[in-house]
Amino acid sequence: VWKSSKQSTTAQHATEAEYIAAKEAVWIRKFVDELGVVPSNNYPIEMNCDNAAAISMAKEPEIMKGARHFQRKFHYVREFVETGEIEMV
C-alpha cells in the first residue's frame, strides 16, 4: 500500500529537494503506468520548479560544483529531461 510520507533522504538544500522530487515523480508515474489502472499518459511531467539551480542542474550535462554531494541515484533526472519525460518549468 502506497502512502504519503517524509522523504527517505534528507535534502540539505532546496535545490537538492526539488531534484529528489523530480526523480520521485518519474518513479510514481512509471509505477502507475505499470499497474495499468489508468490509461498511459505520454505527456511530460511538468515540474513547476522555482529553483534556477535545480533547473540548470537537470538540463546541464556536467555536475555543478555545489551538486557533487548529491547521491548518484538522483542524477538520472537529467536523462528524463533529455528524453522528454520531465519538463522543468
C-alpha positions as CSV (number, residue, x, y, z in Angstrom):
1,V,0.0,0.0,0.0
2,W,1.4,3.4,-1.0
3,K,1.1,6.3,1.4
4,S,2.4,9.8,1.7
5,S,5.4,10.1,3.9
6,K,8.6,12.0,4.6
7,Q,11.3,11.6,2.0
8,S,13.7,8.8,3.0
9,T,16.6,11.0,2.0
10,T,17.1,14.3,3.8
11,A,17.9,17.1,1.5
12,Q,20.3,19.8,2.7
13,H,19.3,22.4,0.2
14,A,16.2,23.4,-1.7
15,T,18.0,22.6,-5.0
16,E,18.5,19.0,-3.8
17,A,14.9,18.7,-2.5
18,E,13.4,19.7,-5.9
19,Y,15.8,17.4,-7.7
20,I,14.7,14.5,-5.5
21,A,11.0,15.4,-6.0
22,A,11.5,15.2,-9.8
23,K,13.1,11.7,-9.5
24,E,10.2,10.6,-7.3
25,A,7.6,12.0,-9.7
26,V,9.0,9.8,-12.5
27,W,9.0,6.8,-10.2
28,I,5.4,7.3,-9.3
29,R,4.4,7.7,-13.0
30,K,6.2,4.6,-14.0
31,F,4.6,2.7,-11.1
32,V,1.0,3.8,-12.0
33,D,1.7,3.0,-15.7
34,E,2.8,-0.5,-14.8
35,L,-0.3,-1.1,-12.8
36,G,-2.4,-0.4,-15.9
37,V,-5.2,1.0,-13.8
38,V,-5.4,4.2,-15.8
39,P,-4.6,4.9,-19.4
40,S,-0.9,5.7,-20.0
41,N,-0.1,9.3,-20.3
42,N,2.6,10.2,-22.8
43,Y,2.9,13.9,-21.9
44,P,5.9,15.0,-20.0
45,I,5.6,15.5,-16.2
46,E,5.5,19.3,-15.8
47,M,7.6,20.1,-12.7
48,N,6.8,23.7,-11.5
49,C,10.2,24.4,-10.1
50,D,11.1,27.9,-8.8
51,N,14.8,27.0,-8.1
52,A,17.0,28.1,-11.0
53,A,19.9,25.9,-9.8
54,A,17.7,22.7,-9.8
55,I,16.5,23.5,-13.4
56,S,20.1,24.2,-14.5
57,M,21.4,21.0,-12.9
58,A,18.7,18.9,-14.6
59,K,19.4,20.4,-18.0
60,E,23.3,20.6,-18.0
61,P,25.4,17.6,-18.7
62,E,28.2,18.4,-16.2
63,I,27.9,18.2,-12.5
64,M,27.7,21.6,-10.9
65,K,30.3,22.4,-8.2
66,G,27.6,22.6,-5.4
67,A,25.9,19.4,-6.5
68,R,28.8,17.0,-6.1
69,H,27.4,15.8,-2.8
70,F,24.1,14.7,-4.3
71,Q,23.7,10.9,-4.4
72,R,24.4,9.4,-7.8
73,K,20.9,7.9,-7.9
74,F,19.3,11.3,-8.2
75,H,21.4,12.4,-11.2
76,Y,19.5,10.3,-13.6
77,V,16.8,13.0,-13.6
78,R,18.9,14.6,-16.4
79,E,18.2,11.5,-18.6
80,F,14.4,12.1,-18.0
81,V,14.7,15.7,-19.1
82,E,16.6,14.7,-22.2
83,T,14.1,12.1,-23.2
84,G,11.2,14.4,-22.5
85,E,9.7,12.5,-19.6
86,I,10.1,15.6,-17.3
87,E,9.8,19.2,-18.3
88,M,11.3,21.6,-15.7
89,V,9.4,24.9,-15.8
